[in-house]
Amino acid sequence: TNYGVNNQNDNKIYINERISIPEAELTVRFTPSSGPGGQHANKAATRVILSFDVANSLTLIGALSITQHQRLLNKLDSRLDGDGVLQIAVQDSRSQHQNRQIALERLKEILVKGLQKPKRRIKTRPSRAAKERRIQNKKRRGQKKRERGRDWYPEGS
């Protein structure tokens, strides 16, 4: 059941200095939250389900290069549904307004993390001491295994 949809605001969510998403691109639904709470929980639609179409957002397509947009889609792949829509459900608070604010904040955090360029790995080599330790450990392990074996030669030969 759809307890409420809000798409009318002209407000924007500011992701960084270049990207701000108009709330018109977001779909906000309200449903009763699960768990205890008695009459209030049963009657009030306080859970917020925020949907944002990451794959087809005109704002993102306009603000990001194709590479950046693809990187964002790849990073968020496990969180997106089949149509490329990110859904965030929040029922942390008894207040619908607070849950909505939390959902918007989570959307911002997810997008900021998704847009971060991965750090390049700096190749390192093991030190001589590390190599020697590794070899010594291998020799010790081999010796231990050799000692476990039977003595195949009869006494006195």
N, CA and C atoms as an extended XYZ file, in Angstrom:
471
Properties=species:S:1:pos:R:3:atomname:S:1:resname:S:1:resid:I:1 pbc="F F F"
N         0.846       -1.181        0.000 N   THR     1
C         0.000        0.000        0.000 CA  THR     1
C         0.885        1.234        0.000 C   THR     1
N         0.505        2.203       -0.795 N   ASN     2
C         1.264        3.439       -0.864 CA  ASN     2
C         0.618        4.454        0.080 C   ASN     2
N         1.293        4.775        1.177 N   TYR     3
C         0.723        5.653        2.185 CA  TYR     3
C         1.002        7.121        1.931 C   TYR     3
N         1.810        7.416        0.962 N   GLY     4
C         2.082        8.821        0.668 CA  GLY     4
C         3.278        8.948       -0.239 C   GLY     4
N         3.165        9.772       -1.240 N   VAL     5
C         4.272       10.018       -2.149 CA  VAL     5
C         4.489       11.513       -2.193 C   VAL     5
N         5.756       11.911       -2.158 N   ASN     6
C         6.064       13.325       -2.162 CA  ASN     6
C         7.059       13.593       -3.282 C   ASN     6
N         6.632       14.295       -4.317 N   ASN     7
C         7.512       14.644       -5.429 CA  ASN     7
C         7.468       16.136       -5.751 C   ASN     7
N         6.770       16.922       -4.978 N   GLN     8
C         6.485       18.294       -5.390 CA  GLN     8
C         7.543       19.337       -4.998 C   GLN     8
N         8.509       19.000       -4.151 N   ASN     9
C         9.440       20.016       -3.658 CA  ASN     9
C        10.433       20.451       -4.731 C   ASN     9
N        10.797       21.741       -4.697 N   ASP    10
C        11.813       22.264       -5.598 CA  ASP    10
C        13.169       22.320       -4.906 C   ASP    10
N        13.259       21.780       -3.694 N   ASN    11
C        14.517       21.776       -2.948 CA  ASN    11
C        15.521       20.874       -3.646 C   ASN    11
N        16.789       21.071       -3.285 N   LYS    12
C        17.844       20.254       -3.877 CA  LYS    12
C        18.660       19.602       -2.775 C   LYS    12
N        19.190       18.433       -3.088 N   ILE    13
C        20.117       17.754       -2.199 CA  ILE    13
C        21.501       18.014       -2.773 C   ILE    13
N        22.378       18.637       -1.993 N   TYR    14
C        23.707       18.987       -2.468 CA  TYR    14
C        24.676       17.852       -2.158 C   TYR    14
N        25.184       17.220       -3.208 N   ILE    15
C        26.105       16.095       -3.062 CA  ILE    15
C        27.533       16.617       -2.929 C   ILE    15
N        27.933       17.494       -3.829 N   ASN    16
C        29.223       18.185       -3.740 CA  ASN    16
C        29.073       19.526       -4.453 C   ASN    16
N        30.177       20.218       -4.673 N   GLU    17
C        30.060       21.568       -5.252 CA  GLU    17
C        29.536       21.548       -6.686 C   GLU    17
N        29.663       20.424       -7.399 N   ARG    18
C        29.203       20.353       -8.786 CA  ARG    18
C        27.831       19.709       -8.946 C   ARG    18
N        27.446       18.873       -7.984 N   ILE    19
C        26.228       18.078       -8.167 CA  ILE    19
C        25.205       18.387       -7.086 C   ILE    19
N        24.023       18.782       -7.531 N   SER    20
C        22.884       18.914       -6.616 CA  SER    20
C        21.682       18.273       -7.303 C   SER    20
N        21.022       17.413       -6.567 N   ILE    21
C        19.905       16.656       -7.133 CA  ILE    21
C        18.596       17.310       -6.727 C   ILE    21
N        17.779       17.710       -7.693 N   PRO    22
C        16.471       18.275       -7.335 CA  PRO    22
C        15.598       17.181       -6.719 C   PRO    22
N        14.844       17.548       -5.695 N   GLU    23
C        13.996       16.555       -5.033 CA  GLU    23
C        12.931       16.006       -5.974 C   GLU    23
N        12.704       16.678       -7.099 N   ALA    24
C        11.744       16.172       -8.085 CA  ALA    24
C        12.221       14.841       -8.678 C   ALA    24
N        13.542       14.589       -8.633 N   GLU    25
C        14.074       13.326       -9.156 CA  GLU    25
C        13.979       12.196       -8.132 C   GLU    25
N        13.554       12.529       -6.924 N   LEU    26
C        13.432       11.522       -5.866 CA  LEU    26
C        11.974       11.137       -5.698 C   LEU    26
N        11.739        9.899       -5.342 N   THR    27
C        10.398        9.459       -4.979 CA  THR    27
C        10.450        9.080       -3.512 C   THR    27
N         9.556        9.665       -2.725 N   VAL    28
C         9.519        9.373       -1.295 CA  VAL    28
C         8.168        8.757       -0.970 C   VAL    28
N         8.200        7.541       -0.402 N   ARG    29
C         6.965        6.875        0.024 CA  ARG    29
C         7.007        6.695        1.531 C   ARG    29
N         5.843        6.697        2.122 N   PHE    30
C         5.736        6.513        3.568 CA  PHE    30
C         4.871        5.292        3.840 C   PHE    30
N         5.368        4.419        4.725 N   THR    31
C         4.612        3.222        5.101 CA  THR    31
C         4.710        3.053        6.613 C   THR    31
N         3.827        2.255        7.210 N   PRO    32
C         3.975        1.994        8.646 CA  PRO    32
C         5.264        1.207        8.881 C   PRO    32
N         5.997        1.560        9.924 N   SER    33
C         7.228        0.828       10.203 CA  SER    33
C         6.899       -0.461       10.934 C   SER    33
N         7.825       -1.394       10.877 N   SER    34
C         7.607       -2.678       11.532 CA  SER    34
C         8.097       -2.604       12.970 C   SER    34
N         7.842       -3.664       13.719 N   GLY    35
C         8.327       -3.733       15.093 CA  GLY    35
C         7.315       -3.221       16.092 C   GLY    35
N         7.737       -3.142       17.369 N   PRO    36
C         6.812       -2.750       18.434 CA  PRO    36
C         6.449       -1.270       18.357 C   PRO    36
N         5.435       -0.879       19.082 N   GLY    37
C         5.052        0.528       19.113 CA  GLY    37
C         3.569        0.708       19.339 C   GLY    37
N         2.826       -0.372       19.330 N   GLY    38
C         1.404       -0.289       19.654 CA  GLY    38
C         0.624        0.526       18.652 C   GLY    38
N        -0.350        1.259       19.173 N   GLN    39
C        -1.291        1.982       18.316 CA  GLN    39
C        -0.582        2.983       17.407 C   GLN    39
N         0.416        3.693       17.956 N   HIS    40
C         1.121        4.701       17.152 CA  HIS    40
C         1.752        4.040       15.920 C   HIS    40
N         2.456        2.920       16.145 N   ALA    41
C         3.144        2.247       15.042 CA  ALA    41
C         2.146        1.696       14.028 C   ALA    41
N         0.991        1.266       14.509 N   ASN    42
C         0.003        0.674       13.611 CA  ASN    42
C        -0.699        1.723       12.755 C   ASN    42
N        -0.825        2.936       13.277 N   LYS    43
C        -1.590        3.972       12.563 CA  LYS    43
C        -0.716        4.928       11.760 C   LYS    43
N         0.503        5.193       12.248 N   ALA    44
C         1.324        6.238       11.629 CA  ALA    44
C         2.250        5.646       10.563 C   ALA    44
N         2.305        6.292        9.421 N   ALA    45
C         3.196        5.863        8.336 CA  ALA    45
C         4.519        6.594        8.501 C   ALA    45
N         5.392        6.059        9.362 N   THR    46
C         6.636        6.768        9.678 CA  THR    46
C         7.848        6.234        8.921 C   THR    46
N         7.776        5.004        8.395 N   ARG    47
C         8.916        4.504        7.626 CA  ARG    47
C         8.967        5.261        6.302 C   ARG    47
N        10.174        5.633        5.910 N   VAL    48
C        10.375        6.376        4.667 CA  VAL    48
C        11.131        5.479        3.691 C   VAL    48
N        10.613        5.375        2.480 N   ILE    49
C        11.313        4.649        1.419 CA  ILE    49
C        11.633        5.664        0.327 C   ILE    49
N        12.919        5.955        0.205 N   LEU    50
C        13.400        6.955       -0.748 CA  LEU    50
C        13.947        6.216       -1.973 C   LEU    50
N        13.482        6.599       -3.160 N   SER    51
C        13.955        5.976       -4.402 CA  SER    51
C        14.613        7.032       -5.277 C   SER    51
N        15.754        6.657       -5.855 N   PHE    52
C        16.465        7.563       -6.754 CA  PHE    52
C        16.989        6.750       -7.936 C   PHE    52
N        16.606        7.167       -9.133 N   ASP    53
C        17.000        6.453      -10.352 CA  ASP    53
C        18.411        6.890      -10.752 C   ASP    53
N        19.404        6.178      -10.236 N   VAL    54
C        20.805        6.528      -10.482 CA  VAL    54
C        21.143        6.361      -11.965 C   VAL    54
N        20.634        5.311      -12.589 N   ALA    55
C        20.982        5.008      -13.982 CA  ALA    55
C        20.453        6.055      -14.957 C   ALA    55
N        19.258        6.607      -14.689 N   ASN    56
C        18.623        7.506      -15.659 CA  ASN    56
C        18.460        8.941      -15.166 C   ASN    56
N        19.126        9.300      -14.078 N   SER    57
C        19.007       10.655      -13.543 CA  SER    57
C        19.625       11.662      -14.513 C   SER    57
N        18.806       12.591      -14.986 N   LEU    58
C        19.308       13.611      -15.917 CA  LEU    58
C        20.360       14.485      -15.251 C   LEU    58
N        20.196       14.740      -13.966 N   THR    59
C        21.167       15.553      -13.231 CA  THR    59
C        22.532       14.876      -13.232 C   THR    59
N        22.559       13.586      -12.885 N   LEU    60
C        23.839       12.869      -12.844 CA  LEU    60
C        24.438       12.731      -14.238 C   LEU    60
N        23.606       12.421      -15.216 N   ILE    61
C        24.101       12.254      -16.583 CA  ILE    61
C        24.709       13.564      -17.082 C   ILE    61
N        24.086       14.702      -16.718 N   GLY    62
C        24.599       16.002      -17.140 CA  GLY    62
C        25.847       16.429      -16.392 C   GLY    62
N        25.954       16.058      -15.115 N   ALA    63
C        27.054       16.550      -14.280 CA  ALA    63
C        28.284       15.650      -14.313 C   ALA    63
N        28.104       14.375      -14.655 N   LEU    64
C        29.221       13.435      -14.603 CA  LEU    64
C        29.661       13.036      -16.005 C   LEU    64
N        30.937       12.696      -16.114 N   SER    65
C        31.408       12.127      -17.381 CA  SER    65
C        30.858       10.701      -17.472 C   SER    65
N        30.930       10.131      -18.656 N   ILE    66
C        30.437        8.759      -18.845 CA  ILE    66
C        31.201        7.809      -17.929 C   ILE    66
N        32.517        8.030      -17.818 N   THR    67
C        33.355        7.173      -16.963 CA  THR    67
C        32.922        7.264      -15.509 C   THR    67
N        32.700        8.501      -15.019 N   GLN    68
C        32.284        8.695      -13.627 CA  GLN    68
C        30.927        8.051      -13.375 C   GLN    68
N        29.997        8.230      -14.298 N   HIS    69
C        28.654        7.667      -14.141 CA  HIS    69
C        28.731        6.141      -14.115 C   HIS    69
N        29.559        5.583      -14.990 N   GLN    70
C        29.723        4.124      -15.033 CA  GLN    70
C        30.355        3.618      -13.740 C   GLN    70
N        31.363        4.363      -13.226 N   ARG    71
C        32.011        3.977      -11.968 CA  ARG    71
C        30.994        3.977      -10.833 C   ARG    71
N        30.143        5.008      -10.800 N   LEU    72
C        29.105        5.102       -9.769 CA  LEU    72
C        28.151        3.911       -9.862 C   LEU    72
N        27.706        3.587      -11.071 N   LEU    73
C        26.796        2.448      -11.256 CA  LEU    73
C        27.464        1.139      -10.836 C   LEU    73
N        28.748        0.988      -11.157 N   ASN    74
C        29.464       -0.235      -10.776 CA  ASN    74
C        29.597       -0.351       -9.265 C   ASN    74
N        29.941        0.769       -8.605 N   LYS    75
C        30.111        0.737       -7.149 CA  LYS    75
C        28.795        0.460       -6.433 C   LYS    75
N        27.700        0.978       -6.979 N   LEU    76
C        26.402        0.819       -6.320 CA  LEU    76
C        25.634       -0.398       -6.833 C   LEU    76
N        26.266       -1.188       -7.690 N   ASP    77
C        25.577       -2.287       -8.360 CA  ASP    77
C        24.765       -3.173       -7.414 C   ASP    77
N        25.340       -3.530       -6.269 N   SER    78
C        24.642       -4.442       -5.353 CA  SER    78
C        23.453       -3.762       -4.672 C   SER    78
N        23.410       -2.435       -4.687 N   ARG    79
C        22.325       -1.710       -4.018 CA  ARG    79
C        21.216       -1.287       -4.976 C   ARG    79
N        21.443       -1.451       -6.272 N   LEU    80
C        20.465       -1.007       -7.267 CA  LEU    80
C        19.562       -2.165       -7.671 C   LEU    80
N        18.305       -1.839       -8.006 N   ASP    81
C        17.423       -2.886       -8.530 CA  ASP    81
C        17.704       -3.050      -10.027 C   ASP    81
N        16.942       -3.867      -10.702 N   GLY    82
C        17.179       -4.163      -12.112 CA  GLY    82
C        17.103       -2.956      -13.026 C   GLY    82
N        16.369       -1.920      -12.615 N   ASP    83
C        16.214       -0.720      -13.445 CA  ASP    83
C        17.225        0.365      -13.095 C   ASP    83
N        18.155        0.084      -12.186 N   GLY    84
C        19.152        1.073      -11.786 CA  GLY    84
C        18.633        2.066      -10.763 C   GLY    84
N        17.621        1.659       -9.984 N   VAL    85
C        17.038        2.541       -8.971 CA  VAL    85
C        17.579        2.155       -7.598 C   VAL    85
N        18.065        3.159       -6.878 N   LEU    86
C        18.555        2.978       -5.513 CA  LEU    86
C        17.404        3.223       -4.559 C   LEU    86
N        17.147        2.281       -3.654 N   GLN    87
C        16.081        2.462       -2.666 CA  GLN    87
C        16.688        2.455       -1.275 C   GLN    87
N        16.286        3.427       -0.473 N   ILE    88
C        16.755        3.531        0.903 CA  ILE    88
C        15.530        3.549        1.800 C   ILE    88
N        15.449        2.579        2.710 N   ALA    89
C        14.327        2.515        3.653 CA  ALA    89
C        14.848        2.877        5.036 C   ALA    89
N        14.154        3.801        5.712 N   VAL    90
C        14.565        4.235        7.048 CA  VAL    90
C        13.370        4.195        7.979 C   VAL    90
N        13.559        3.527        9.133 N   GLN    91
C        12.527        3.524       10.162 CA  GLN    91
C        13.182        3.680       11.536 C   GLN    91
N        14.273        4.464       11.580 N   ASP    92
C        15.032        4.634       12.817 CA  ASP    92
C        14.261        5.396       13.880 C   ASP    92
N        13.448        6.345       13.449 N   SER    93
C        12.786        7.252       14.379 CA  SER    93
C        11.278        7.029       14.358 C   SER    93
N        10.601        7.543       15.396 N   ARG    94
C         9.137        7.512       15.414 CA  ARG    94
C         8.562        8.636       14.556 C   ARG    94
N         9.439        9.546       14.131 N   SER    95
C         8.988       10.713       13.377 CA  SER    95
C         9.235       10.516       11.879 C   SER    95
N         8.187       10.722       11.094 N   GLN    96
C         8.303       10.616        9.643 CA  GLN    96
C         9.311       11.644        9.122 C   GLN    96
N         9.244       12.853        9.648 N   HIS    97
C        10.133       13.933        9.210 CA  HIS    97
C        11.599       13.563        9.462 C   HIS    97
N        11.889       13.048       10.674 N   GLN    98
C        13.274       12.673       10.992 CA  GLN    98
C        13.747       11.538       10.088 C   GLN    98
N        12.889       10.560        9.856 N   ASN    99
C        13.256        9.443        8.983 CA  ASN    99
C        13.541        9.930        7.566 C   ASN    99
N        12.785       10.915        7.112 N   ARG   100
C        12.998       11.482        5.776 CA  ARG   100
C        14.371       12.165        5.706 C   ARG   100
N        14.697       12.929        6.758 N   GLN   101
C        15.997       13.611        6.804 CA  GLN   101
C        17.135       12.587        6.806 C   GLN   101
N        16.966       11.517        7.593 N   ILE   102
C        17.990       10.469        7.666 CA  ILE   102
C        18.164        9.817        6.292 C   ILE   102
N        17.054        9.546        5.607 N   ALA   103
C        17.108        8.914        4.281 CA  ALA   103
C        17.850        9.810        3.285 C   ALA   103
N        17.563       11.117        3.322 N   LEU   104
C        18.246       12.055        2.416 CA  LEU   104
C        19.744       12.099        2.719 C   LEU   104
N        20.084       12.071        4.005 N   GLU   105
C        21.491       12.093        4.421 CA  GLU   105
C        22.198       10.817        3.947 C   GLU   105
N        21.515        9.682        4.075 N   ARG   106
C        22.110        8.407        3.627 CA  ARG   106
C        22.309        8.400        2.115 C   ARG   106
N        21.346        8.962        1.388 N   LEU   107
C        21.486        9.061       -0.069 CA  LEU   107
C        22.742        9.859       -0.408 C   LEU   107
N        22.904       10.982        0.268 N   LYS   108
C        24.064       11.833        0.024 CA  LYS   108
C        25.359       11.065        0.310 C   LYS   108
N        25.423       10.373        1.465 N   GLU   109
C        26.629        9.617        1.828 CA  GLU   109
C        26.941        8.540        0.792 C   GLU   109
N        25.909        7.824        0.358 N   ILE   110
C        26.100        6.740       -0.614 CA  ILE   110
C        26.646        7.299       -1.921 C   ILE   110
N        26.089        8.424       -2.378 N   LEU   111
C        26.541        9.010       -3.645 CA  LEU   111
C        27.954        9.575       -3.526 C   LEU   111
N        28.258       10.216       -2.394 N   VAL   112
C        29.607       10.767       -2.201 CA  VAL   112
C        30.631        9.630       -2.224 C   VAL   112
N        30.345        8.543       -1.495 N   LYS   113
C        31.270        7.397       -1.488 CA  LYS   113
C        31.383        6.779       -2.875 C   LYS   113
N        30.267        6.692       -3.580 N   GLY   114
C        30.268        6.091       -4.911 CA  GLY   114
C        31.047        6.904       -5.928 C   GLY   114
N        31.124        8.219       -5.719 N   LEU   115
C        31.820        9.092       -6.666 CA  LEU   115
C        33.319        9.205       -6.384 C   LEU   115
N        33.767        8.706       -5.223 N   GLN   116
C        35.187        8.806       -4.895 CA  GLN   116
C        36.008        7.960       -5.859 C   GLN   116
N        37.076        8.558       -6.341 N   LYS   117
C        37.958        7.846       -7.258 CA  LYS   117
C        38.803        6.882       -6.425 C   LYS   117
N        38.909        5.632       -6.859 N   PRO   118
C        39.696        4.685       -6.063 CA  PRO   118
C        41.167        5.081       -6.057 C   PRO   118
N        41.831        4.880       -4.913 N   LYS   119
C        43.247        5.212       -4.818 CA  LYS   119
C        44.049        4.192       -5.615 C   LYS   119
N        45.085        4.678       -6.295 N   ARG   120
C        45.948        3.765       -7.051 CA  ARG   120
C        46.824        2.996       -6.082 C   ARG   120
N        46.969        1.719       -6.333 N   ARG   121
C        47.789        0.891       -5.468 CA  ARG   121
C        49.253        1.126       -5.814 C   ARG   121
N        50.066        1.318       -4.781 N   ILE   122
C        51.496        1.497       -4.986 CA  ILE   122
C        52.150        0.133       -4.800 C   ILE   122
N        52.851       -0.329       -5.836 N   LYS   123
C        53.488       -1.638       -5.749 CA  LYS   123
C        54.580       -1.605       -4.687 C   LYS   123
N        54.628       -2.658       -3.883 N   THR   124
C        55.698       -2.780       -2.893 CA  THR   124
C        56.302       -4.166       -3.039 C   THR   124
N        57.556       -4.294       -2.617 N   ARG   125
C        58.216       -5.588       -2.670 CA  ARG   125
C        58.532       -6.011       -1.246 C   ARG   125
N        58.517       -7.324       -0.991 N   PRO   126
C        58.871       -7.772        0.355 CA  PRO   126
C        60.354       -7.506        0.622 C   PRO   126
N        60.673       -7.142        1.844 N   SER   127
C        62.062       -6.862        2.202 CA  SER   127
C        62.854       -8.169        2.242 C   SER   127
N        64.167       -8.042        2.248 N   ARG   128
C        65.012       -9.241        2.308 CA  ARG   128
C        64.703      -10.023        3.584 C   ARG   128
N        64.554       -9.321        4.698 N   ALA   129
C        64.267       -9.984        5.980 CA  ALA   129
C        62.944      -10.744        5.903 C   ALA   129
N        61.938      -10.154        5.246 N   ALA   130
C        60.635      -10.813        5.129 CA  ALA   130
C        60.762      -12.079        4.286 C   ALA   130
N        61.559      -11.999        3.206 N   LYS   131
C        61.773      -13.181        2.361 CA  LYS   131
C        62.463      -14.284        3.163 C   LYS   131
N        63.499      -13.890        3.933 N   GLU   132
C        64.239      -14.878        4.724 CA  GLU   132
C        63.343      -15.520        5.778 C   GLU   132
N        62.493      -14.712        6.420 N   ARG   133
C        61.553      -15.253        7.420 CA  ARG   133
C        60.628      -16.275        6.773 C   ARG   133
N        60.148      -15.942        5.579 N   ARG   134
C        59.240      -16.835        4.871 CA  ARG   134
C        59.932      -18.167        4.569 C   ARG   134
N        61.159      -18.097        4.073 N   ILE   135
C        61.906      -19.314        3.741 CA  ILE   135
C        62.159      -20.132        5.007 C   ILE   135
N        62.576      -19.465        6.091 N   GLN   136
C        62.836      -20.175        7.356 CA  GLN   136
C        61.580      -20.882        7.853 C   GLN   136
N        60.437      -20.191        7.777 N   ASN   137
C        59.172      -20.802        8.219 CA  ASN   137
C        58.831      -22.019        7.362 C   ASN   137
N        59.083      -21.919        6.060 N   LYS   138
C        58.807      -23.053        5.169 CA  LYS   138
C        59.705      -24.234        5.531 C   LYS   138
N        60.979      -23.943        5.808 N   LYS   139
C        61.917      -25.016        6.158 CA  LYS   139
C        61.499      -25.680        7.464 C   LYS   139
N        61.092      -24.854        8.450 N   ARG   140
C        60.645      -25.395        9.743 CA  ARG   140
C        59.425      -26.291        9.561 C   ARG   140
N        58.470      -25.822        8.747 N   ARG   141
C        57.260      -26.608        8.491 CA  ARG   141
C        57.610      -27.934        7.818 C   ARG   141
N        58.504      -27.888        6.839 N   GLY   142
C        58.931      -29.102        6.132 CA  GLY   142
C        59.624      -30.075        7.077 C   GLY   142
N        60.495      -29.546        7.938 N   GLN   143
C        61.211      -30.379        8.912 CA  GLN   143
C        60.219      -31.070        9.844 C   GLN   143
N        59.235      -30.308       10.312 N   LYS   144
C        58.208      -30.852       11.208 CA  LYS   144
C        57.487      -32.020       10.526 C   LYS   144
N        57.168      -31.840        9.258 N   LYS   145
C        56.448      -32.886        8.523 CA  LYS   145
C        57.345      -34.105        8.301 C   LYS   145
N        58.640      -33.871        8.014 N   ARG   146
C        59.570      -34.979        7.834 CA  ARG   146
C        59.695      -35.798        9.111 C   ARG   146
N        59.702      -35.120       10.260 N   GLU   147
C        59.829      -35.812       11.546 CA  GLU   147
C        58.615      -36.680       11.850 C   GLU   147
N        57.481      -36.346       11.271 N   ARG   148
C        56.269      -37.137       11.497 CA  ARG   148
C        56.343      -38.483       10.792 C   ARG   148
N        57.107      -38.573        9.709 N   GLY   149
C        57.159      -39.788        8.898 CA  GLY   149
C        57.841      -40.932        9.631 C   GLY   149
N        57.642      -42.160        9.138 N   ARG   150
C        58.258      -43.341        9.742 CA  ARG   150
C        59.718      -43.411        9.338 C   ARG   150
N        60.467      -44.116       10.153 N   ASP   151
C        61.850      -44.402        9.830 CA  ASP   151
C        61.830      -45.674        8.999 C   ASP   151
N        62.053      -45.595        7.702 N   TRP   152
C        61.887      -46.738        6.801 CA  TRP   152
C        63.093      -47.686        6.815 C   TRP   152
N        64.185      -47.247        7.399 N   TYR   153
C        65.381      -48.083        7.368 CA  TYR   153
C        65.495      -48.862        8.671 C   TYR   153
N        65.782      -50.164        8.591 N   PRO   154
C        65.922      -50.956        9.825 CA  PRO   154
C        67.147      -50.512       10.616 C   PRO   154
N        67.100      -50.746       11.915 N   GLU   155
C        68.213      -50.371       12.792 CA  GLU   155
C        69.496      -51.049       12.320 C   GLU   155
N        70.600      -50.305       12.383 N   GLY   156
C        71.911      -50.874       12.119 CA  GLY   156
C        72.255      -51.036       10.655 C   GLY   156
N        71.528      -50.429        9.735 N   SER   157
C        71.936      -50.574        8.346 CA  SER   157
C        72.639      -49.358        7.842 C   SER   157
